[in-house]
Amino acid sequence: MILPTLKIKMQGPKGLVNICTIIDTSSHRSYILEKIARKFRCETESEQTMVHSLFGGTKTTATETQNLSGLHWQLRWNI
C-alpha cells in the first residue's frame, strides 16, 4: 500500500509550523505527534487505550491515546 504524503504549514500560536503529513483516505482517525500537540497548546478532552488489528490477525500492543481539543483545520492552497 502506498500512501500519499504532503508537506504543510500550520499556523500556531508562535507562527507557522512546517509539518509532514501522510494522507490516508480510508482512515477513521487522524493522528499528530505529541510534540506538535504541545506546539499548538492542545488540551486533552479524554483518553483511551487503542489496539490496532492488522492483516493476518496480528494486533499491536496497547497504546494510550488522547482526544484533543484546540485544533481547527482550514485548508488553503497556494499554487
Phi, psi and omega per residue, in radians:
M1 nan 2.331 3.107
I2 -2.003 2.194 3.114
L3 -1.888 2.369 3.111
P4 -1.227 2.629 3.084
T5 -2.084 2.789 -3.104
L6 -2.636 2.331 3.003
K7 -1.640 2.223 -3.109
I8 -2.236 2.844 2.994
K9 -2.033 2.222 3.105
M10 -1.979 2.448 3.106
Q11 -1.438 2.070 3.112
G12 -2.008 -3.128 -3.116
P13 -1.124 -0.371 3.137
K14 -1.917 0.353 3.130
G15 1.912 -2.852 -3.101
L16 -1.326 2.442 3.108
V17 -2.156 2.226 3.075
N18 -1.414 2.279 -3.096
I19 -2.352 2.365 3.011
C20 -1.646 2.292 -3.089
T21 -2.133 2.745 2.981
I22 -2.035 2.245 -3.110
I23 -1.712 1.958 3.104
D24 -2.018 1.709 -3.024
T25 -1.208 -0.245 3.139
S26 -1.852 0.125 -3.133
S27 -1.361 2.573 3.103
H28 -1.647 -0.143 -3.113
R29 -2.412 2.796 3.013
S30 -2.067 2.515 -3.098
Y31 -2.181 2.557 3.014
I32 -2.313 2.745 3.091
L33 -1.248 2.660 3.138
E34 -1.042 -0.662 -3.123
K35 -1.161 -0.530 3.071
I36 -1.228 -0.733 3.109
A37 -1.046 -0.689 3.110
R38 -1.157 -0.720 3.134
K39 -1.063 -0.637 -3.110
F40 -1.610 0.093 3.094
R41 0.926 0.779 3.110
C42 -1.256 2.619 3.090
E43 -1.926 2.550 3.138
T44 -1.388 2.190 3.054
E45 -1.558 -0.698 3.123
S46 -2.825 2.911 3.121
E47 -2.195 2.667 3.079
Q48 -2.680 2.770 3.075
T49 -1.747 2.284 -3.120
M50 -2.097 2.475 2.999
V51 -2.252 2.182 -3.123
H52 -1.660 2.306 3.040
S53 -1.593 2.202 -3.078
L54 -1.886 3.079 3.106
F55 -1.067 2.533 3.115
G56 1.408 0.184 3.098
G57 1.443 0.059 3.119
T58 -1.306 2.504 3.084
K59 -2.150 2.565 3.085
T60 -1.375 2.888 3.044
T61 -1.268 2.718 -3.116
A62 -1.098 2.362 -3.126
T63 -2.237 2.327 3.066
E64 -1.398 2.244 3.088
T65 -2.172 2.797 3.126
Q66 -2.179 2.387 2.999
N67 -1.544 2.174 -2.995
L68 -1.878 2.701 2.956
S69 -2.114 2.803 3.082
G70 1.872 -0.043 3.059
L71 -1.851 2.216 3.094
H72 -2.237 2.109 -3.040
W73 -1.613 2.376 2.996
Q74 -2.421 2.158 -3.115
L75 -1.665 2.289 3.093
R76 -2.446 2.174 -3.097
W77 -1.691 2.278 3.003
N78 -2.082 1.863 -3.080
I79 -1.941 nan nan
